[in-house]
């Protein structure tokens, strides 16, 4: 799902490169690249083509890798988001083994959202999103599991979170469960500079993420090579941002 209600603001520390802007939409994939999923279209995936050893340079995921983000907005929201790659895998309904990644959002130490995401990498290097089990909390009690899905169950289809060979204009869906999870993205640039409390990065991947379920909402997301997501900024439908403030590497 597009990240919570408190993402947004101005691009700030990231610098857009006009020469790397989007090309005509619907551009075909480069030679040898696996076609990326689009919209609600069905995809046929061979479980033998997938691995839980995720090495895509824009979001490598070794067991124990950890990212901590600060999520803020102009209305005083200040959340902590901790993402950890677990030494755990599950096999989804499509028969693909997936790596489990824990995503915990807290406010003053109290859980706001607790999610287990499922990822796997195909032979081309695309990182696929295969499902999530998510719970939202209020005053310590679960109030919603909306947005939970598993590829191959109840019409849910997998998507791609990070392409193997991104280039400006590359479009793809990230997830699809009609009426629940319909995120999509387009690559704007692969040559961005971004400053975070953790450090400065160059050669970052910049995407624009949207969903037809919330047509007035749009986010820019930056992925630094060798690190993963480092900043998300909502440019429509809200104010605030999510920035990497801490990261530790696990083991390959």
C-alpha positions in Angstrom: 0.0 0.0 0.0 1.1 3.6 -0.4 2.7 4.6 2.8 0.5 6.1 5.5 -1.4 9.2 6.0 1.5 11.3 7.1 3.8 11.1 4.1 4.2 14.3 2.0 5.6 17.7 1.7 8.2 19.0 -0.6 11.0 17.1 -2.3 13.6 19.0 -0.2 16.9 17.1 0.0 16.5 15.2 -3.3 17.4 16.9 -6.5 15.5 16.0 -9.7 17.4 15.7 -13.0 15.2 17.0 -15.8 17.3 15.1 -18.4 16.3 11.9 -16.6 12.5 12.6 -16.7 9.9 10.2 -17.9 9.8 9.1 -21.5 6.6 8.2 -23.3 4.5 5.9 -21.1 4.1 2.3 -22.1 7.6 2.0 -23.4 8.5 -1.7 -24.1 11.0 -3.4 -21.8 14.6 -3.5 -22.8 15.9 -6.5 -24.7 16.0 -9.6 -22.4 14.0 -7.9 -19.7 11.0 -9.8 -18.2 7.9 -7.8 -19.0 6.6 -6.1 -15.9 3.0 -6.5 -14.7 0.6 -3.8 -15.5 -2.8 -2.9 -14.0 -5.0 -5.8 -13.3 -3.5 -8.1 -15.9 -2.9 -11.7 -15.0 0.7 -13.0 -14.9 2.1 -16.5 -15.1 5.1 -17.0 -12.9 7.3 -20.2 -12.6 8.3 -20.8 -8.9 11.5 -22.2 -10.2 12.5 -18.8 -11.5 12.4 -17.2 -8.0 14.8 -16.9 -5.0 14.5 -15.5 -1.5 18.1 -14.3 -1.8 17.3 -10.7 -2.9 20.2 -8.9 -4.4 18.7 -6.2 -6.5 21.1 -3.2 -5.9 18.2 -0.8 -5.3 16.9 -2.9 -2.5 19.1 -5.7 -1.4 17.6 -7.8 1.5 19.9 -9.9 3.5 18.6 -11.6 6.7 19.0 -9.2 9.5 19.1 -6.1 7.4 17.3 -3.2 9.2 16.1 0.2 8.2 14.6 2.8 10.6 12.6 5.8 9.2 11.1 8.9 10.7 7.7 9.7 9.3 6.5 13.3 9.9 3.9 15.8 8.6 3.0 19.4 9.1 0.3 18.6 11.6 2.6 17.3 14.2 2.6 13.6 13.3 5.9 11.9 14.2 6.1 8.1 13.7 8.9 5.6 13.8 9.0 2.9 11.1 11.3 -0.1 11.5 11.8 -2.6 8.7 13.6 -5.8 9.3 14.4 -8.7 7.0 13.6 -11.9 8.9 15.2 -15.3 8.8 11.9 -16.7 7.7 10.2 -17.7 4.5 6.7 -18.8 3.5 5.3 -20.3 0.3 2.4 -18.3 -1.2 -0.5 -19.8 -3.0 1.3 -19.4 -6.3 3.9 -21.9 -5.1 6.6 -19.2 -4.8 8.8 -19.1 -1.7 8.9 -15.6 -0.3 11.1 -13.8 2.1 9.3 -12.3 5.1 10.0 -8.7 6.0 8.6 -7.1 9.2 7.4 -3.5 9.0 6.5 -2.0 12.4 5.1 1.6 12.7 5.0 3.0 16.3 3.9 6.3 17.9 5.7 7.0 21.1 6.4 3.3 21.4 2.8 2.1 20.8 2.1 0.1 17.7 0.2 1.9 15.0 0.6 -0.7 12.2 2.3 -4.1 12.2 2.9 -5.7 8.8 4.6 -8.8 7.5 5.5 -8.3 3.8 6.4 -11.0 1.3 9.1 -10.6 -1.3 11.0 -12.7 -3.8 13.4 -12.0 -6.7 13.0 -13.5 -10.2 15.8 -14.7 -12.4 16.0 -11.3 -14.2 16.5 -9.4 -10.9 13.0 -7.9 -10.5 11.9 -7.9 -6.8 8.3 -9.1 -6.6 5.8 -8.2 -3.9 3.8 -11.4 -3.1 1.6 -10.3 -0.2 1.2 -8.7 3.2 -0.4 -9.5 6.5 -1.2 -6.2 8.1 -2.9 -5.0 11.3 -3.7 -1.5 12.4 -3.9 -0.6 16.1 -5.7 1.9 18.2 -5.1 1.9 22.0 -3.4 -1.5 21.7 -6.3 -3.2 20.0 -6.5 -4.3 16.3 -9.0 -2.1 14.5 -8.4 -3.2 10.9 -6.7 -5.7 8.7 -7.6 -3.9 5.5 -4.9 -4.2 2.8 -3.9 -7.7 3.7 -3.5 -10.0 0.7 -1.7 -13.0 -0.7 -0.8 -13.5 -4.4 -3.1 -16.2 -5.8 -5.8 -15.9 -3.1 -9.2 -14.3 -3.8 -8.0 -12.8 -7.0 -4.9 -11.0 -5.6 -2.1 -10.7 -8.1 1.6 -10.0 -7.4 3.5 -7.0 -8.5 7.0 -5.6 -8.7 8.5 -3.2 -6.1 11.9 -2.7 -7.7 12.6 -3.5 -11.4 15.8 -5.2 -12.4 16.6 -2.7 -15.1 14.8 0.6 -14.3 14.9 3.4 -16.8 12.8 6.6 -17.1 9.3 5.8 -18.2 9.3 2.2 -17.0 5.8 1.5 -15.6 4.6 -1.4 -13.4 2.1 -2.4 -10.8 3.3 -3.1 -7.3 0.3 -5.1 -6.1 -3.3 -5.8 -7.1 -6.3 -6.8 -5.1 -9.3 -5.0 -6.6 -10.6 -2.4 -4.2 -8.0 -3.1 -1.5 -4.5 -2.8 -2.9 -3.8 -1.3 -6.4 -0.5 0.5 -6.2 1.5 1.3 -9.3 4.7 3.1 -10.1 6.6 4.8 -12.9 10.4 5.4 -12.9 11.3 9.1 -13.2 15.1 8.9 -13.0 18.0 6.6 -12.1 20.5 9.4 -11.4 19.3 11.3 -8.3 21.2 12.8 -5.4 19.6 12.6 -2.0 20.7 13.7 1.5 19.5 11.9 4.6 20.6 11.8 8.3 22.4 8.6 7.5 24.4 10.1 4.6 24.4 11.4 1.1 23.7 9.1 -1.8 24.0 9.5 -5.6 22.7 7.4 -8.5 19.4 6.9 -6.7 16.3 5.5 -8.3 13.3 7.9 -8.2 9.8 6.6 -8.7 6.4 8.2 -8.7 3.9 5.9 -6.8 0.1 6.2 -7.2 -3.1 4.2 -6.7 -6.4 4.5 -8.5 -8.0 3.9 -5.1 -6.8 7.4 -4.1 -6.4 9.3 -7.3 -5.5 12.6 -5.6 -2.5 11.0 -3.8 1.0 10.7 -5.3 4.4 10.0 -3.7 8.0 10.2 -4.8 10.2 7.4 -3.5 14.0 7.2 -3.6 16.1 4.0 -3.5 19.8 4.4 -3.0 22.1 1.7 -4.6 23.3 -0.8 -2.0 20.9 0.6 0.7 17.3 0.4 -0.4 14.5 3.0 0.2 15.9 6.2 1.8 13.2 8.8 1.4 9.5 9.0 0.5 7.7 12.3 -0.1 4.1 12.8 -0.8 3.6 15.4 -3.5 -0.2 15.3 -3.6 -3.0 14.5 -1.1 -1.0 15.1 2.1 2.0 16.7 3.8 5.0 15.1 5.4 7.8 12.8 4.5 9.5 9.6 5.5 13.3 9.6 5.8 15.9 7.0 6.6 17.5 7.8 10.0 19.3 4.5 10.8 20.3 1.3 9.0 22.3 -1.8 9.9 23.3 -4.7 7.7 22.6 -8.3 8.5 24.4 -11.2 6.9 24.3 -12.5 3.3 
